[in-house]
Amino acid sequence: MKHPSSRAFFAYWNKKRGTARAPDRADIDPAAVRGLLGDIFVLSCEPNLGFPFRVAGTRVCALAGTDLKDQSFATLFTDASRSEIEEITTIVADETLGAIAGVNAVREDGSKAHLELLLLPFNARPHTPVSVTGVLAPFDDECGMLSAFTLTSWRYLHQPEKLLPRAIRKLQIARGLMVYEGLR
């Protein structure tokens, strides 16, 4: 993560999740991330509607040039990137796995702006709608209204796997080739 807003929000999200794969939506306190609220958004996980915004920070809305509530997140992106962003958002929600992406967009004067997109899941609970939160932050403070968002790179933020102490002891004892009988 390169952008300070992404790093700060991820650190807060990571602290709130503890040992779980993701925090509950109710665990996120807007007052604790007050300085980041302009870059933060929440998406409803409805792929057939293009992942509409439930909430979008003022800076995110200013980048799009409109209030984004109930607008499709996927339609911000070009046709070439739309299916990829929909797939990434679906995986973040379904697999409870964060993602970080580099995004380019076009300024009003035709020049390129560079942004960072962070997508983080919430813990899915029965009888509550599934949603995803994140940060969309430009690297330039004065970039104005943007259009034609294009994905340039992305990766998933995998959780480190923890080995149980017994499994670690087995790995320390076992050396060389091991044959397990009875398996097909």
C-alpha positions in Angstrom: 0.0 0.0 0.0 1.4 3.3 -1.0 -1.2 5.9 -0.1 -1.3 7.0 3.6 -5.1 6.8 3.7 -5.0 3.2 2.6 -2.4 2.3 5.1 -4.2 4.0 8.0 -7.6 2.5 7.2 -6.2 -1.0 6.7 -4.4 -0.7 10.0 -7.6 0.3 11.7 -9.6 -2.5 10.0 -6.9 -5.0 10.8 -7.0 -4.0 14.5 -10.8 -4.2 14.6 -10.8 -7.7 13.1 -8.4 -9.2 15.6 -8.1 -12.9 14.9 -11.3 -13.0 12.7 -11.1 -12.8 8.9 -12.9 -9.5 8.9 -14.6 -7.2 11.5 -18.3 -6.8 11.8 -19.7 -3.6 10.2 -20.8 -2.4 13.6 -17.2 -2.6 14.9 -16.1 0.2 12.6 -16.5 3.6 14.3 -16.5 6.6 12.0 -15.2 8.8 14.7 -12.0 6.7 15.0 -11.2 7.3 11.3 -12.5 10.9 11.1 -9.6 12.2 9.1 -10.1 9.4 6.5 -13.9 9.7 6.0 -13.6 11.7 2.8 -11.8 8.8 1.1 -13.9 6.0 2.5 -16.9 4.3 1.0 -19.2 1.3 1.6 -20.6 -0.8 -1.3 -23.6 -3.0 -1.2 -22.8 -6.5 -2.6 -25.3 -6.6 -5.4 -23.4 -7.6 -8.5 -26.5 -7.3 -10.8 -26.7 -3.6 -9.8 -22.9 -3.0 -10.2 -22.2 -2.8 -6.5 -24.1 0.4 -5.6 -22.6 2.8 -3.1 -24.3 2.8 0.3 -22.1 5.6 1.6 -19.3 7.6 -0.1 -17.0 10.1 1.4 -17.0 13.7 0.2 -13.7 13.4 -1.6 -14.8 10.2 -3.4 -17.9 12.0 -4.6 -15.9 15.1 -5.7 -13.7 12.8 -7.8 -16.7 11.5 -9.6 -18.4 14.9 -9.7 -21.6 13.7 -8.2 -23.2 12.3 -5.1 -22.6 8.5 -5.4 -25.2 7.2 -3.0 -27.1 4.4 -4.8 -24.9 4.8 -7.9 -23.1 1.8 -9.4 -19.4 1.5 -8.4 -18.6 -0.6 -11.5 -19.9 2.1 -13.9 -17.1 4.5 -12.7 -14.7 2.2 -14.6 -14.1 1.8 -18.3 -15.7 -1.1 -20.2 -12.3 -2.8 -20.3 -11.9 -2.7 -16.5 -15.6 -3.1 -15.5 -15.7 -6.9 -15.5 -12.3 -7.1 -13.6 -13.5 -4.7 -10.9 -16.8 -6.6 -10.5 -14.8 -9.9 -10.1 -12.4 -8.4 -7.6 -15.3 -6.9 -5.5 -17.1 -10.3 -5.6 -14.0 -12.1 -4.4 -13.5 -9.6 -1.6 -17.0 -10.2 -0.4 -17.3 -13.9 -1.0 -13.9 -15.0 0.1 -13.5 -12.4 2.9 -10.3 -11.3 1.4 -9.0 -7.7 1.0 -7.7 -6.3 -2.3 -5.5 -3.4 -3.2 -5.4 -1.9 -6.7 -3.8 0.8 -8.7 -6.2 2.9 -10.8 -5.7 5.5 -13.5 -8.3 8.1 -14.4 -8.7 11.0 -16.8 -8.8 14.6 -15.5 -11.0 17.2 -17.1 -7.9 18.5 -19.0 -7.2 15.1 -20.5 -4.2 14.3 -18.3 -3.9 11.1 -16.2 -4.5 10.9 -12.5 -3.2 8.0 -10.4 -5.2 6.6 -7.5 -5.1 3.7 -5.0 -8.2 1.6 -4.3 -8.4 -0.5 -1.2 -11.3 -3.0 -0.8 -11.9 -4.7 2.5 -14.7 -7.1 3.5 -17.0 -7.0 6.5 -17.8 -10.2 8.4 -20.9 -11.7 6.9 -23.7 -12.2 9.4 -27.1 -14.0 8.9 -30.0 -11.7 7.9 -27.8 -8.7 7.2 -26.9 -7.5 3.7 -23.3 -8.2 2.6 -21.2 -5.1 2.1 -17.6 -4.1 1.4 -15.8 -1.0 2.5 -12.7 0.7 1.1 -10.7 3.7 0.2 -10.3 5.5 -3.1 -7.6 8.1 -2.8 -5.7 10.1 -5.4 -2.0 10.6 -5.1 -2.4 14.3 -6.2 -4.3 16.6 -3.8 -5.6 18.8 -6.7 -7.0 16.4 -9.3 -10.5 17.7 -9.7 -13.3 15.7 -11.3 -12.2 12.4 -12.9 -13.6 10.0 -15.4 -12.8 6.7 -17.2 -11.3 4.9 -14.2 -9.0 2.0 -15.4 -7.4 -0.7 -13.3 -3.7 -0.9 -13.8 -2.7 -3.5 -11.2 -4.2 -5.4 -8.2 -3.5 -8.0 -5.7 -5.3 -9.8 -2.9 -4.3 -9.3 0.7 -3.9 -12.9 1.9 -4.1 -13.7 5.5 -0.9 -15.3 6.8 -1.6 -19.0 7.6 -0.8 -20.0 11.1 0.6 -23.5 11.7 -0.4 -25.2 14.9 2.5 -26.1 17.2 2.0 -29.8 16.6 2.3 -29.4 12.9 5.5 -27.3 13.3 7.0 -30.1 15.5 6.1 -32.7 12.9 7.8 -30.6 10.2 11.0 -30.2 12.4 11.2 -34.0 13.0 10.4 -35.2 9.5 13.3 -35.0 7.1 13.7 -36.4 3.6 11.1 -38.5 1.8 8.0 -39.5 3.9 5.7 -42.3 2.7 2.1 -42.5 4.0 0.6 -45.9 3.7 -3.1 -46.5 3.1 -3.7 -43.3 1.0 -4.9 -43.6 -2.6 
